[in-house]
Structure formats: C-alpha cells, structure tokens
Amino acid sequence: MKVISQLLFALPSDRQYQIIFMERALTEVVASQTEVIRRKQTSASALSSAAMIAALEVHLNQVNAWLAGRGNIFVHRVKHADVISMPAVVADGVREFLNCPLDVEAMAAQVDTTLYRQRSVMS
C-alpha cells in the first residue's frame, strides 16, 4: 500500500514492516504539489518554494531518524529518478528486498515516463 511519510509514525510497533521508501528531489515534490493546487484552483500556499523545501527537509530528517531507531522496520530506498531511468534495475532491487518471486519485467513495464512532468535538472 502507498503511505505518505507523515503516517509512518502511526505504525503499530508490535509488527514488522518492509518499507519501500521513494526518494524524490524536493524541488520536484514542491513543483508537483504546486501544480496540483493550481489545477484545483485553490489558493496557493503562502509559503515560498524555498520554505516548503526547508520544511520537507526537516520532516524527512525526522522520518529518517525515527526509522533508524526501529528494529521492526526494514527500509529499501528507491530514487524516483532511478525508477524512471532504469525501472528494471529498481524492480529487481525491490524483488530482492522483499525476497519473493515477482515479475520484474511486468513491474518495469508499469513505469509511464509520460507522467513524469515535474523534472528537476539536479535529480
């Protein structure tokens, strides 16, 4: 299931978890969120892009520190740019992490590069 990072803190501690953590350039995250707000024609956030990126960095630092302290959580980090540029390699890494038979070719075929609209030069 897909869960936003903010909700990870609510995971019950009496279970084990395998998390595939998607990492994306924060400039792309902010650009994507800004576009969603624009499309919904709601009032844009009063925060600048730089302020939103700074807040996301603080949040990710908190999440990473929290994850590092959990013995019941195993994390496989995946870079968003790698999913786009080498989906088969990333899919194989996910298969290996989960240690189960997965159709890597079918997984890689699901990547639709036309949906990658908020590109960062630095990603």
C-alpha positions in Angstrom: 0.0 0.0 0.0 1.1 3.6 -0.5 1.5 5.6 2.6 2.8 9.2 2.9 5.8 9.5 5.2 3.9 11.5 7.8 1.8 8.5 8.5 4.7 6.2 9.2 4.8 7.4 12.8 1.4 5.8 13.4 2.5 2.3 12.5 1.9 -0.1 15.4 5.2 -1.2 17.0 4.1 -4.8 17.5 4.5 -5.8 13.9 7.4 -6.0 11.4 7.4 -3.8 8.2 9.2 -3.8 4.9 9.0 -0.3 3.5 10.0 0.8 0.0 10.8 4.4 0.6 10.6 6.5 -2.6 13.0 9.4 -2.6 12.4 12.3 -5.0 14.1 15.6 -5.5 12.3 18.0 -3.2 12.2 20.7 -5.9 10.1 18.2 -8.0 7.9 17.4 -5.0 7.1 21.1 -4.4 6.6 21.7 -8.1 4.2 18.8 -8.3 2.3 20.0 -5.2 2.1 23.5 -6.6 0.7 22.2 -9.9 -2.0 20.1 -8.0 -3.0 23.3 -6.1 -3.1 25.3 -9.4 -5.3 22.6 -11.1 -7.7 22.6 -8.3 -7.9 26.3 -8.5 -7.4 26.7 -4.8 -5.5 29.5 -3.2 -1.8 28.6 -3.3 0.2 28.2 -0.1 1.6 31.3 1.4 5.0 29.6 1.7 7.6 30.1 -0.9 9.1 27.1 -2.7 12.3 27.5 -0.6 10.3 27.5 2.6 8.4 24.4 1.6 11.6 22.6 0.6 13.1 23.6 4.0 10.1 22.2 5.8 10.2 19.0 3.8 13.9 18.6 4.6 13.1 18.9 8.3 10.3 16.4 8.0 12.5 13.9 6.1 15.2 14.2 8.7 12.7 13.4 11.4 11.4 10.4 9.5 14.8 9.1 8.8 15.9 9.4 12.4 12.7 7.7 13.5 13.1 4.8 11.0 16.7 4.3 12.1 15.6 3.7 15.6 13.1 1.0 14.8 14.2 -2.6 14.8 10.9 -3.8 13.4 11.1 -1.7 10.2 13.3 -2.6 7.2 13.7 0.1 4.6 14.6 -0.2 0.9 15.2 3.3 -0.5 14.4 3.9 -4.2 15.3 7.1 -6.0 12.4 8.3 -8.2 14.8 9.3 -10.9 16.1 5.7 -11.0 12.6 4.3 -11.4 12.2 6.5 -14.4 15.7 5.9 -15.9 16.2 2.2 -15.1 13.0 0.6 -14.0 14.1 -3.0 -14.4 17.1 -2.5 -12.1 14.9 -0.8 -9.5 12.2 -3.5 -9.8 14.9 -6.2 -9.4 16.1 -4.5 -6.2 12.5 -4.4 -4.9 12.2 -8.1 -5.6 15.4 -8.9 -3.8 14.5 -6.7 -0.8 11.1 -8.4 -0.5 12.6 -11.8 -1.1 9.7 -13.1 -3.1 9.0 -14.1 -6.7 7.9 -11.0 -8.5 7.6 -10.4 -12.3 10.4 -7.8 -12.6 9.7 -7.3 -16.3 6.0 -6.6 -15.7 6.9 -4.3 -12.8 9.3 -2.3 -15.0 6.7 -2.1 -17.8 4.3 -0.2 -15.5 6.6 2.8 -15.4 5.0 5.5 -17.6 7.6 8.2 -18.3 4.9 10.5 -19.8 3.6 11.0 -16.3 7.0 12.5 -15.2 6.2 16.1 -15.7 7.9 17.9 -12.8 11.5 17.3 -13.7 14.4 18.7 -11.8 17.7 19.4 -13.5 19.5 18.3 -10.4 17.7 15.0 -9.8 
